[in-house]
Amino acid sequence: MASIKFIDVNKIYPNNVQAVFDFNLEIKDKEFIVFVGPSGCGKSTTLRMVAGLEDISSGEILIDDLVINDIAPKDRDVAMVFQSYALYPHMTVYENMAFALKLRRIPVPVLDEEGKQTLLVDQKKINRLEHQKRLLLKDNADSERITQIDAQIDDLKANPSLVACTFRRYRASEIQEKIDNTAEILGLKAYLGRKPGQLSGGQRQRVALGRAIVRNPKVFLMDEPLSNLDAKLRVQMRSEIAKIHQKVGATTIYVTHDQTEAMTMATRIVIMKDGYIQQIGTPKEVYNHPTNMFVAGFIGASPTNFINGVFDGKSFVCEGMTLKLPDKTVKSLKDYKNQNIVLGVRPEDIYVEGDSSVEGLTEGVVLKRDISELLGHDLIIYSFIGTQRIVVKTTAKFEDKIQDECKYFFDLSRIHFFDPNTTNVIKVEA
């Protein structure tokens, strides 16, 4: 498969609206990377720049160390799966999956009289380097970089590396083998003779995935492929896509606004807002160690509670609550003494009186309950700290024990503090 690198990538539309700012990221071979964020954050635009459907205003995108900025979309060896299935309604599942293969030509190396591969100068690569050189000269760039490009061009001319090829179409037997193997992976063997109108939404989405898989591209690009499915089917397809990735081992970029999809499927998550990367990390890293208030509030099944207060040198103080802090936290907050700070705590890290998990936690804080919601196994309690509303998540077994006023316990090892001006997390020493 392939590695992908983004270097200072920006996207500015003709109306001077900038959608992506200084995007830098390295994706390793076989990684499943998820771009997640609210609508308009630039995640789909970034994906489309990889596919070649959007021009790159500045910066570079590389696939396997090859700059693809000026390479035509059809020559980038990427496959894209869209939100809409984009299947041909008059074709069977087999014909939909075979269509691209029938049009595709595969290279056959040209051999010389000794049976060795004939090598040619890679003129396309030389042209791209010369284009980069012209841009650098136009911008009066560092002469050292121009010298490096000249050396690369001379080396390419002196050492032909491109294998000379003729091209042929896939044989019917080869197409049959590829489709059979892909249908086996996707569980579609029984549906190869059906048309899209005879399939469920999940089956149609698997056909769309299959059409991409049979091409065996270097990179898979998925733009919110589960958005058209109902909630139950989305859960099923999440696990299926994860299993497909394990079997195929393809480098994948997956775009979604659903943080649950990101948390359950990703090797690493790229969280975006307003065109900027907010944080890059594994699902566990972004959940346990958010870099700012946006990430803390966006990631997680229940949004993080943000409580405004003051650090008095020993405790976090706000209307209705004084929370004594551990020594290591006090030391980390020394620069914020008598200043406003924001405490962030997830609903599942606040415990109700009677829960065995409260042992060793803070002294209980008595809070006034607003309303409760029973969601099967979970009980969601809305309470007030002074005038600030918070959410507590516990188990349904405590439903009968919750009174209008109840004692709650904060897990201080799981809370975060944020600077209210920058919204960035205040790092606490381990």
C-alpha positions as CSV (number, residue, x, y, z in Angstrom):
1,M,0.0,0.0,0.0
2,A,1.3,3.5,0.7
3,S,2.4,6.2,3.1
4,I,1.0,9.7,2.8
5,K,2.5,13.0,3.8
6,F,1.0,16.5,4.0
7,I,3.4,19.4,4.2
8,D,2.1,22.9,4.9
9,V,-1.0,22.3,2.9
10,N,-3.4,25.2,2.4
11,K,-6.7,25.5,0.5
12,I,-8.0,28.9,-0.6
13,Y,-11.0,29.2,-2.9
14,P,-11.3,31.9,-5.6
15,N,-13.5,34.0,-3.3
16,N,-10.6,34.2,-0.8
17,V,-12.3,31.9,1.7
18,Q,-9.6,29.7,3.2
19,A,-10.9,26.2,4.0
20,V,-7.6,24.5,5.2
21,F,-4.7,26.1,7.1
22,D,-1.1,24.8,7.4
23,F,-2.1,21.1,7.4
24,N,0.8,18.9,8.3
25,L,0.4,15.1,8.8
26,E,2.3,11.9,8.2
27,I,0.2,8.7,7.6
28,K,2.0,5.4,7.8
29,D,1.5,2.4,5.5
30,K,-1.7,0.5,6.4
31,E,-2.9,3.1,8.9
32,F,-6.7,3.9,9.2
33,I,-6.8,7.6,9.8
34,V,-10.0,9.4,10.6
35,F,-10.6,13.1,9.9
36,V,-13.3,14.2,12.3
37,G,-14.9,17.6,13.1
38,P,-18.1,19.6,12.7
39,S,-19.5,20.6,9.3
40,G,-17.3,23.1,7.5
41,C,-14.1,22.3,9.3
42,G,-12.2,21.4,6.1
43,K,-12.0,17.6,6.5
44,S,-13.7,16.7,3.2
45,T,-11.8,19.4,1.4
46,T,-8.5,17.9,2.6
47,L,-9.7,14.4,1.4
48,R,-10.6,15.8,-2.0
49,M,-7.1,17.4,-2.3
50,V,-5.6,13.9,-1.9
51,A,-8.0,12.6,-4.6
52,G,-7.2,15.4,-7.0
53,L,-10.8,16.7,-6.9
54,E,-9.6,20.0,-5.4
55,D,-6.5,22.0,-6.3
56,I,-3.8,22.5,-3.6
57,S,-3.3,26.3,-3.1
58,S,0.1,25.8,-1.4
59,G,2.1,23.1,0.2
60,E,2.6,19.5,-1.0
61,I,0.9,16.1,-0.7
62,L,3.1,13.1,-1.2
63,I,2.2,9.4,-1.7
64,D,5.1,7.1,-1.2
65,D,7.4,10.2,-1.3
66,L,6.1,11.2,-4.7
67,V,4.6,14.7,-4.8
68,I,1.1,14.3,-6.3
69,N,0.1,18.0,-6.6
70,D,0.3,18.0,-10.4
71,I,-0.6,14.4,-11.0
72,A,-4.0,13.8,-12.7
73,P,-6.6,12.2,-10.4
74,K,-6.8,9.1,-12.6
75,D,-3.0,8.6,-12.2
76,R,-2.9,8.9,-8.4
77,D,-3.9,5.2,-7.7
78,V,-6.5,6.1,-5.1
79,A,-10.1,4.8,-4.7
80,M,-12.9,6.9,-3.2
81,V,-16.1,5.8,-1.5
82,F,-18.7,8.5,-1.3
83,Q,-21.7,9.2,1.0
84,S,-23.9,8.3,-1.9
85,Y,-23.3,4.8,-3.2
86,A,-23.0,5.9,-6.9
87,L,-23.8,2.5,-8.3
88,Y,-25.1,1.9,-11.8
89,P,-28.8,0.9,-11.3
90,H,-29.1,-1.1,-14.5
91,M,-26.0,-3.2,-13.8
92,T,-25.8,-6.2,-11.4
93,V,-23.5,-6.2,-8.4
94,Y,-20.9,-8.2,-10.5
95,E,-21.1,-5.8,-13.4
96,N,-20.8,-2.8,-11.0
97,M,-17.6,-4.2,-9.5
98,A,-16.2,-5.3,-12.9
99,F,-16.9,-2.1,-14.8
100,A,-13.7,-0.3,-13.7
101,L,-11.6,-3.4,-14.3
102,K,-12.9,-3.7,-17.9
103,L,-11.8,-0.2,-18.6
104,R,-8.5,-0.4,-16.8
105,R,-5.2,-1.3,-18.5
106,I,-2.4,-3.0,-16.7
107,P,1.3,-2.6,-17.5
108,V,3.3,-5.4,-19.1
109,P,7.1,-4.8,-18.9
110,V,9.0,-4.7,-22.2
111,L,12.0,-7.1,-22.2
112,D,15.2,-6.7,-24.3
113,E,17.0,-9.5,-26.2
114,E,18.6,-10.8,-23.0
115,G,15.2,-11.0,-21.2
116,K,15.9,-7.9,-19.0
117,Q,13.5,-5.1,-18.4
118,T,14.0,-2.1,-20.6
119,L,14.5,1.1,-18.5
120,L,13.5,4.6,-19.6
121,V,14.2,8.1,-18.2
122,D,11.3,9.2,-16.0
123,Q,10.3,12.3,-17.9
124,K,7.2,12.9,-15.9
125,K,9.2,13.1,-12.7
126,I,11.7,15.4,-14.4
127,N,8.9,17.7,-15.6
128,R,7.5,17.9,-12.0
129,L,10.9,18.8,-10.6
130,E,11.4,21.4,-13.3
131,H,7.9,22.8,-12.4
132,Q,9.0,23.0,-8.7
133,K,12.2,24.8,-9.8
134,R,10.3,27.4,-11.8
135,L,8.0,28.1,-8.8
136,L,11.1,28.5,-6.5
137,L,12.8,30.8,-9.0
138,K,9.6,32.9,-9.2
139,D,9.5,33.2,-5.4
140,N,13.2,33.9,-5.1
141,A,13.6,30.9,-2.9
142,D,16.8,29.5,-1.3
143,S,19.4,28.6,-4.0
144,E,20.4,25.5,-2.1
145,R,17.0,23.9,-2.7
146,I,17.2,24.8,-6.4
147,T,20.7,23.2,-6.6
148,Q,19.2,20.1,-5.0
149,I,16.5,19.9,-7.6
150,D,19.1,20.3,-10.4
151,A,21.1,17.4,-9.0
152,Q,17.9,15.3,-8.8
153,I,17.2,16.0,-12.5
154,D,20.7,15.2,-13.6
155,D,20.6,11.9,-11.6
156,L,17.2,11.0,-13.2
157,K,18.6,11.6,-16.7
158,A,21.8,9.7,-16.0
159,N,20.1,6.7,-14.4
160,P,17.0,5.6,-16.2
161,S,14.6,3.9,-13.7
162,L,11.2,3.8,-15.4
163,V,10.3,0.3,-16.6
164,A,9.2,0.4,-20.2
165,C,5.8,-1.2,-20.6
166,T,3.0,-2.0,-23.0
167,F,-0.5,-2.2,-21.7
168,R,-3.2,-4.8,-21.9
169,R,-6.7,-5.2,-20.5
170,Y,-7.7,-7.6,-17.8
171,R,-8.7,-11.0,-18.9
172,A,-12.2,-12.3,-18.0
173,S,-10.7,-14.9,-15.8
174,E,-8.6,-12.3,-13.9
175,I,-11.7,-10.1,-13.4
176,Q,-13.7,-13.2,-12.2
177,E,-10.9,-14.0,-9.6
178,K,-10.7,-10.5,-8.3
179,I,-14.5,-10.1,-7.9
180,D,-14.8,-13.6,-6.3
181,N,-12.1,-12.8,-3.7
182,T,-13.6,-9.4,-2.9
183,A,-17.1,-10.7,-2.7
184,E,-15.9,-13.3,-0.3
185,I,-14.4,-10.6,2.0
186,L,-17.5,-8.5,1.9
187,G,-20.1,-11.3,2.1
188,L,-21.6,-10.5,-1.3
189,K,-21.2,-13.8,-3.1
190,A,-24.9,-14.5,-2.9
191,Y,-25.8,-11.1,-4.4
192,L,-23.5,-10.9,-7.4
193,G,-26.5,-11.4,-9.8
194,R,-28.7,-8.8,-8.2
195,K,-29.2,-5.2,-9.1
196,P,-28.7,-2.3,-6.6
197,G,-32.5,-1.8,-6.3
198,Q,-32.8,-5.3,-4.9
199,L,-30.3,-4.7,-2.1
200,S,-30.5,-3.1,1.4
201,G,-28.6,0.1,2.2
202,G,-25.9,-1.8,3.9
203,Q,-25.5,-4.2,1.0
204,R,-25.3,-1.3,-1.4
205,Q,-22.6,0.3,0.7
206,R,-20.6,-3.0,0.7
207,V,-20.9,-3.1,-3.1
208,A,-19.5,0.5,-3.3
209,L,-16.6,-0.7,-1.0
210,G,-16.1,-3.7,-3.2
211,R,-15.8,-1.6,-6.3
212,A,-13.0,0.2,-4.7
213,I,-11.3,-2.9,-3.3
214,V,-11.1,-4.8,-6.6
215,R,-8.9,-2.1,-8.1
216,N,-6.3,-2.7,-5.3
217,P,-5.4,1.0,-5.1
218,K,-2.6,2.4,-2.9
219,V,-5.0,4.5,-0.9
220,F,-8.7,4.3,0.1
221,L,-10.5,7.6,0.6
222,M,-13.9,7.4,2.3
223,D,-16.1,10.5,2.6
224,E,-18.8,9.9,5.2
225,P,-19.8,6.6,3.7
226,L,-22.2,5.7,6.5
227,S,-24.2,8.9,6.7
228,N,-27.2,7.6,4.6
229,L,-27.7,4.5,6.8
230,D,-30.0,4.2,9.8
231,A,-28.4,4.1,13.3
232,K,-28.6,0.3,13.7
233,L,-27.0,-0.3,10.3
234,R,-24.3,2.2,11.0
235,V,-23.2,0.3,14.1
236,Q,-23.0,-2.9,12.0
237,M,-21.1,-1.3,9.1
238,R,-18.6,0.3,11.5
239,S,-17.4,-3.1,12.6
240,E,-17.5,-4.4,9.0
241,I,-15.4,-1.7,7.6
242,A,-12.9,-2.2,10.5
243,K,-12.7,-5.9,9.7
244,I,-12.3,-5.2,6.0
245,H,-9.4,-2.9,6.8
246,Q,-7.7,-5.7,8.8
247,K,-8.1,-8.1,5.9
248,V,-7.1,-5.8,3.1
249,G,-4.5,-3.8,5.0
250,A,-5.0,-0.7,2.9
251,T,-3.9,2.8,3.9
252,T,-7.2,4.6,4.5
253,I,-8.4,8.1,5.2
254,Y,-11.9,8.2,6.5
255,V,-13.9,11.4,6.9
256,T,-16.8,11.7,9.4
257,H,-18.5,14.2,11.7
258,D,-19.5,11.4,14.0
259,Q,-17.0,11.1,16.8
260,T,-18.3,7.6,17.7
261,E,-17.2,6.4,14.2
262,A,-13.8,8.0,14.8
263,M,-13.3,6.5,18.2
264,T,-14.3,2.9,17.2
265,M,-12.5,2.6,13.8
266,A,-9.4,4.8,13.8
267,T,-5.7,3.9,14.2
268,R,-5.3,7.7,14.8
269,I,-7.7,10.5,14.8
270,V,-7.2,14.0,13.3
271,I,-9.6,16.5,14.9
272,M,-10.3,19.6,12.9
273,K,-12.1,22.9,13.5
274,D,-12.3,25.9,11.2
275,G,-9.7,24.5,8.9
276,Y,-7.1,23.9,11.6
277,I,-5.9,20.7,13.1
278,Q,-6.7,20.7,16.8
279,Q,-5.2,17.4,17.8
280,I,-3.7,14.2,16.3
281,G,-3.6,11.0,18.4
282,T,-5.0,7.6,19.0
283,P,-8.6,7.3,20.2
284,K,-7.3,6.7,23.8
285,E,-4.9,9.7,23.6
286,V,-7.5,12.3,22.4
287,Y,-10.1,11.0,25.0
288,N,-7.8,11.0,28.0
289,H,-5.5,13.9,27.1
290,P,-7.4,16.6,25.1
291,T,-5.3,19.5,24.1
292,N,-8.1,22.1,24.4
293,M,-11.7,22.7,25.3
294,F,-12.9,22.0,21.8
295,V,-11.4,18.5,21.7
296,A,-12.6,17.7,25.3
297,G,-16.1,18.8,24.4
298,F,-16.2,17.1,21.0
299,I,-14.8,13.7,21.8
300,G,-16.8,11.4,24.0
301,A,-20.3,9.9,24.0
302,S,-21.4,12.6,26.6
303,P,-19.9,16.1,26.3
304,T,-17.4,17.2,28.9
305,N,-18.8,19.4,31.7
306,F,-17.0,22.8,31.8
307,I,-17.2,24.6,35.1
308,N,-16.0,28.2,35.5
309,G,-14.2,29.1,38.7
310,V,-11.1,30.4,40.4
311,F,-8.0,28.7,41.7
312,D,-7.3,30.1,45.2
313,G,-3.9,28.5,45.6
314,K,-5.2,25.2,47.1
315,S,-8.7,24.6,45.8
316,F,-10.9,25.2,42.8
317,V,-13.7,27.5,43.9
318,C,-17.0,28.4,42.2
319,E,-20.5,29.3,43.4
320,G,-21.8,26.2,45.2
321,M,-18.6,24.2,45.3
322,T,-15.1,24.2,46.7
323,L,-12.9,21.4,45.4
324,K,-9.6,20.7,47.3
325,L,-6.9,19.7,44.8
326,P,-4.0,17.3,45.0
327,D,-0.5,18.7,45.6
328,K,0.7,18.0,42.1
329,T,-2.3,19.8,40.6
330,V,-1.7,22.8,43.0
331,K,1.9,22.9,41.8
332,S,0.9,22.9,38.1
333,L,-1.7,25.7,38.6
334,K,0.7,28.0,40.6
335,D,0.7,30.6,37.8
336,Y,-3.1,30.8,37.9
337,K,-3.4,31.7,41.6
338,N,-6.5,33.9,42.2
339,Q,-7.3,33.8,38.4
340,N,-10.2,32.4,36.5
341,I,-9.8,28.8,35.2
342,V,-12.1,26.2,33.7
343,L,-12.5,22.8,35.2
344,G,-13.4,20.0,32.7
345,V,-14.8,16.7,33.9
346,R,-16.6,14.0,31.9
347,P,-20.1,12.9,33.1
348,E,-18.8,9.3,33.7
349,D,-16.1,10.7,36.0
350,I,-18.6,12.0,38.5
351,Y,-19.9,9.4,40.9
352,V,-23.1,9.4,43.1
353,E,-23.2,8.6,46.8
354,G,-23.3,4.8,47.3
355,D,-21.2,3.9,44.3
356,S,-18.3,1.7,45.4
357,S,-16.0,3.7,43.0
358,V,-16.1,6.8,45.3
359,E,-13.5,5.2,47.7
360,G,-10.4,7.3,47.7
361,L,-12.0,10.2,45.7
362,T,-12.8,13.8,46.9
363,E,-15.1,14.7,49.7
364,G,-18.6,14.6,48.4
365,V,-20.2,17.8,47.0
366,V,-24.0,18.3,47.6
367,L,-25.6,19.4,44.4
368,K,-29.2,20.2,43.4
369,R,-30.8,17.8,40.8
370,D,-32.7,19.3,37.9
371,I,-34.0,16.2,36.0
372,S,-33.0,12.6,35.3
373,E,-33.2,10.5,32.2
374,L,-33.2,6.7,32.3
375,L,-31.6,5.2,29.2
376,G,-31.8,1.5,29.8
377,H,-28.5,0.6,31.6
378,D,-27.5,4.3,32.0
379,L,-29.0,7.0,34.2
380,I,-28.3,10.6,33.1
381,I,-28.6,13.2,35.9
382,Y,-28.7,16.9,35.2
383,S,-27.7,18.9,38.2
384,F,-26.6,22.4,39.2
385,I,-23.4,23.8,40.7
386,G,-24.6,27.2,41.7
387,T,-26.1,28.4,38.4
388,Q,-23.9,26.2,36.2
389,R,-25.5,23.1,34.9
390,I,-23.6,19.8,34.7
391,V,-24.4,16.3,33.5
392,V,-23.6,13.1,35.6
393,K,-23.7,9.6,34.0
394,T,-24.2,6.6,36.3
395,T,-25.9,3.3,36.2
396,A,-29.7,2.7,36.4
397,K,-29.4,0.9,39.7
398,F,-29.1,4.3,41.4
399,E,-32.4,5.7,40.0
400,D,-34.3,5.2,43.3
401,K,-31.5,6.6,45.4
402,I,-31.2,10.0,43.6
403,Q,-32.9,12.8,45.6
404,D,-33.5,16.4,44.7
405,E,-30.2,17.1,46.6
406,C,-27.5,14.4,46.4
407,K,-23.9,14.1,47.1
408,Y,-21.5,13.6,44.2
409,F,-17.8,12.7,44.0
410,F,-15.3,13.9,41.4
411,D,-12.5,11.6,40.2
412,L,-9.6,14.1,40.5
413,S,-7.3,11.9,38.5
414,R,-9.6,12.3,35.5
415,I,-10.3,16.1,35.5
416,H,-8.6,18.7,33.3
417,F,-8.1,22.4,33.8
418,F,-8.2,24.9,30.9
419,D,-7.0,28.5,30.4
420,P,-10.2,30.5,29.7
421,N,-8.4,32.9,27.4
422,T,-6.6,30.4,25.1
423,T,-9.0,27.4,25.8
424,N,-5.8,25.3,25.9
425,V,-5.3,22.6,28.6
426,I,-3.1,23.4,31.6
427,K,-0.7,20.5,31.8
428,V,-0.6,18.8,35.2
429,E,2.6,17.0,36.3
430,A,2.2,13.3,36.4
